[in-house]
Amino acid sequence: MIYSRIAGTGRFLPERILTNADLEKMVDTTDEWIRTRTGVERRHVADKGQTTSDLCLEAAKIALKDAGVTAEEIDLLIIGTTTPDLVFPNIATIVQHRLGIGGCPAFSIEAACTGFIYALTTADKFIRAGESKCALVIGAEIITKLIDWNDRSTCVLFGDGAGAVVVKPSDKPGIISCHLGADGQYKDLLYYPVGVSKDLHKAGVGDSKIIMVGNEVFKVAVKTLGNVAEQALKANNIDKDDLDWLVPHQANLRIIQATAKRLGLPMEKVILTVQDHGNTSAASVPMALDVGIRDGRIKRGQLILMEAFGGGFTWGSILMRY
């Protein structure tokens, strides 16, 4: 039986850092207010001329080096993002060209903060079907360009970044199972009000901003993340005590803590990075995974549960052995 296994990881963050102290000078907020409600201490913000594909490219190079493969070996490229460079062509083709590997399938998936989980799940199916021997999967965002820096309910939360993984076939379980879901009835709780077929050229569109009903999002997120995590464990007859690490979407410290509590997991088993870069949407799970691997906490053979929740709402979990 063919399994897919992560062979290498990488992450990249823009150079510019915006601290809570910096935000105190921009909007009516305080460092204490931000930390106690979100856990965020700083976020990385892309420069004006920096694109999402720029971040993807750098994260990809690191992941390729870590996996010991060349760009030419990549036969599938999938990117999860909600902030592509252009409406079309899709961002994966742009990154593909910049890597110099034209010819292989390259496409993007838009599932908001769950984008990387959806993308990695798709790559897993390609590999299990024998259609890919070396896949590059990236989660990346420059979401700060959608932010209203006068709206303290959202501007304190988000940051930019990219995380990448190289996935290859294995005769031993790497990715054990993937579980995805979505429910569009919650659309009005978290969304961006402008799109290609809706108000894109309307006067004043430059004033658009992320709309979020924070308290409602929190309640649904905690319940849903707990459910999708339990679904993965139950499907494989695995007890939560057997988990080595939870690698959650880094949206908000309180959501992460509530999810871990619901699963009965101590925070010592949770990879936490939200303090360093805020909510980077589709980039947060692969970046947190890379952090845990590179600082030595996550080791080969350990049992990992990754999960995410995003606008739509969308959600997903992946149970794997690293």
Order of alpha helices (4+ residues) and beta strands (2+ residues): beta-beta-alpha-alpha-beta-alpha-beta-alpha-beta-alpha-beta-alpha-beta-beta-beta-beta-alpha-beta-alpha-alpha-alpha-beta-beta
